[in-house]
């Protein structure tokens, strides 16, 4: 989209002369503004008032990206109340393939697919289960002498109740998040865990012995309580991540091509097949096809999901759709040869899937929605 086209679209939006897809695109630009500008949210009525008062002044800047891709930054500064200025950024990119020059009109079905939320099931050591989404705040269970409570914000916590260690041996709980769900819990040692969609975490109700060991399937972010006498170990998808106390993210979905461990704070050792790598903050260990590599990364990409965003960086359409499938609880189907394009950017996870797809369609991605299946076409 050229500078002129972007300005024209924004002006038509203010005039109320846009299609549903164009409206969804412009409104998506507002999704990230509060994060970028660090200002309170503007609700729909305030946004409508600002349009009626014609206080919105728009500045559009686009910069090309090096090499074979173009990373476009579309910045819009808006005077909303006469003195408060907000800014927002839409990151967009696609591969510059000269063969892909034809304009493809997307097929749109305005079928709402709401975003996910705090949903999880807790499985106790006796095999019984509790739907955490529906459970009321307060004590949920007493499992082998450990109290399990749900706080007002939905978080579950574990509190040791003074029983003997012998009673607590082999007492494990599991939290499972479905597609379209995520959850936060605090383990008995004080470690905080954020569990992403379509994931599970198995852990003891209290940690005994000389180590703290849990099992992860999917993705989770950890803020580990420091204990130099008891290393904390995460077993996931063919690897073991060991720390004493630190902040890190593990992405170990079975359907992803690689397992990634990203360090934000402290020190992490990753082991697999007799290979061991230790990383520092802002580094990531990637385990792919049995090989392990380390790279400097933008940690914001790894933890964007925890902060309420999709973050794409040179991701192809299938990588993007895997994330959407988990969060919106949908199936993805591909028909024909799918164009090779790459996407980079940050989009709120709190918008309807149809609006997010409308944004992608501006990069000539054709799609159709049937029930809970998104069909991607050439």
Steps between C-alpha positions, in 0.01 A plus 500: 500500500650833396513812717230658287276192518538478878410865546201459267379196696525683833315803366224281357475324834438833673238581240330163550565398142682165538418133452475262796848366427651849473327596825647191672848587374490860624355401836772239541754784488351625825545166673866556584496874559456477878806276528711721276383830648454368856166674532162376631272318257259700287161336497271484196299805606811715544624388161165588344500838673850574377385432145194720535709782638747447215793518742686215333812620319690234316869472415610207288861385462624193317857368500631220275675200648833365376567183303210318337223595742337832581418578861250785492430717797174692480490758777193707572501787748157611612380804697213343687395756758677812385807439715544121535698354212505128444720303269469155359695274274394241248785276395454337163725313264493254217750333270579697188435228245471658160298203380227585753365809331136415437240654731301228674166599651438313824180309562359626829245351732417736786458213742614601848769287661570648845846490656597257773517572872582354842397138462656192656434170670679392818553126547569399860721214617197270545397553137206729573478826305390858557397741224695807608303728269178436690642451849431772755781677681620349825617153593458250216647189659737361761730259320730294722518776759547787254225760465411605147334841476359710217557873536267776383708551184462132411854397597535176697748465786641216711557532875668227703292402799765367738462127425792259487714461190404131480137594438595724213723265301366413153211746528480671162257747345455589134360819350377472142407797284283426195529675167360846565619496862788617717560504874730615779599312814746525788671177603565404863857640487375841385587451131257682270389331180303638205367215284417570135220344291494126426757428771533291812717515811556208738659581836514376862270667748814567702866455410694240696855373469786697348334626182183659367384322186194556281383384155377737229320439174438811291616843618550671833674800652671448837610731778685250716541558873870489581629203699871427460460160666218383273542556126177544305465272196249514214475183291345566159510355149836326517683756712563594863524864605674549835518820709543613858280808480425695185246624243469306177259376235478148356320439170487124450186429298510164324376657172772767490820426304725589796494529878610845617616609845538876541668662800393837640681501832756283681665193346363187332656166404329297227585132454403256225655177368819551697539859380490788748479875433494786750352833395495856628215754499370593152618168360300206372581129469333330206477122481421380149550153352727409791731798445528783751586861417518833687404841366447853626129583481241761579347350814181699442423261217516197729276642774257701285234229548517548879456876457194465278650522151584296196854584393613390155851534366560373147239229567339316211124459476502151654692620805254788542202267464631255760491781755152605393373143516609466863364833620170509312434124528460455127622254241709609203463356151707584191373471146729520198850646497536762769705811409834527682480816709650605830334705770653717769303696751310524825123465527281477808369157593180662626344565160260276312671253265309638201655844560848354526446307177379818333833659589689207347284517190650838416815305419305298242417207725172346389289325761155367571339406831274198531375437852820468704731438204710766329570402140806663343501517121750614236 
